[in-house]
Amino acid sequence: MMMENSNGPLWQIGKKAQDGRPYVNLDEGTYLIGLIGLNEAVQHITGKQLHESEDVFKLGLKIVSFMSLKCREYGEEFNLKLSLEESPAESAAGRLAKIDLQEFPDSKKVIKGNSNGEESYYTNSIHFAA
């Protein structure tokens, strides 16, 4: 529906090329699942950041391993190519931190930057805090 006609938001990429194939074939695409804020996740759970304890670091590895396993399971279940990605996502890291500060005020304990929302952010990807 989004790619089927000129009323849909993605109609340009849904058009057919001269050989009759679509410009973008969603059935053959790989869908990336990006990671943001692993450092803050483990800090929320344990009170420590990834770099502060070997046990906390191992917890971070367990979380990423679990997410990788889920990507594989869901990929098989829904016949999709899913890939867990360590992607650059600075704008998303800031946007999600702002939303969490509004929805979950307690998140100010782990969100980096200032807690007024303007300069708040999660640590990008699975990185340690800068």
Secondary structure as the mmCIF struct_conf table of DSSP 4:
data_model
#
loop_
_struct_conf.conf_type_id
_struct_conf.id
_struct_conf.beg_label_comp_id
_struct_conf.beg_label_asym_id
_struct_conf.beg_label_seq_id
_struct_conf.end_label_comp_id
_struct_conf.end_label_asym_id
_struct_conf.end_label_seq_id
TURN_TY1_P TURN_TY1_P1 MET A 2 GLU A 4
BEND BEND1 ASN A 5 ASN A 5
TURN_TY1_P TURN_TY1_P2 SER A 6 ASN A 7
BEND BEND2 GLY A 8 GLY A 8
TURN_TY1_P TURN_TY1_P3 PRO A 9 LEU A 10
HELX_RH_AL_P HELX_RH_AL_P1 TRP A 11 GLY A 14
BEND BEND3 LYS A 15 LYS A 15
STRN STRN1 LYS A 16 LYS A 16
TURN_TY1_P TURN_TY1_P4 GLN A 18 ASP A 19
BEND BEND4 GLY A 20 ARG A 21
STRN STRN2 PRO A 22 PRO A 22
BEND BEND5 TYR A 23 VAL A 24
TURN_TY1_P TURN_TY1_P5 LEU A 26 GLU A 28
STRN STRN3 THR A 30 GLY A 34
STRN STRN4 ILE A 36 ILE A 36
HELX_RH_AL_P HELX_RH_AL_P2 LEU A 38 THR A 46
BEND BEND6 GLY A 47 LYS A 48
HELX_RH_3T_P HELX_RH_3T_P1 LEU A 50 GLU A 52
HELX_RH_AL_P HELX_RH_AL_P3 GLU A 54 PHE A 78
TURN_TY1_P TURN_TY1_P6 ASN A 79 ASN A 79
STRN STRN5 LYS A 81 GLU A 85
HELX_RH_AL_P HELX_RH_AL_P4 GLU A 90 GLU A 103
HELX_RH_3T_P HELX_RH_3T_P2 PRO A 105 LYS A 109
TURN_TY1_P TURN_TY1_P7 VAL A 110 VAL A 110
STRN STRN6 LYS A 112 LYS A 112
BEND BEND7 GLY A 113 GLY A 113
TURN_TY1_P TURN_TY1_P8 SER A 115 ASN A 116
BEND BEND8 GLY A 117 GLU A 119
STRN STRN7 TYR A 121 TYR A 121
HELX_LH_PP_P HELX_LH_PP_P1 TYR A 122 THR A 123
STRN STRN8 ASN A 124 ASN A 124
TURN_TY1_P TURN_TY1_P9 SER A 125 ILE A 126
HELX_LH_PP_P HELX_LH_PP_P2 HIS A 127 ALA A 129
#
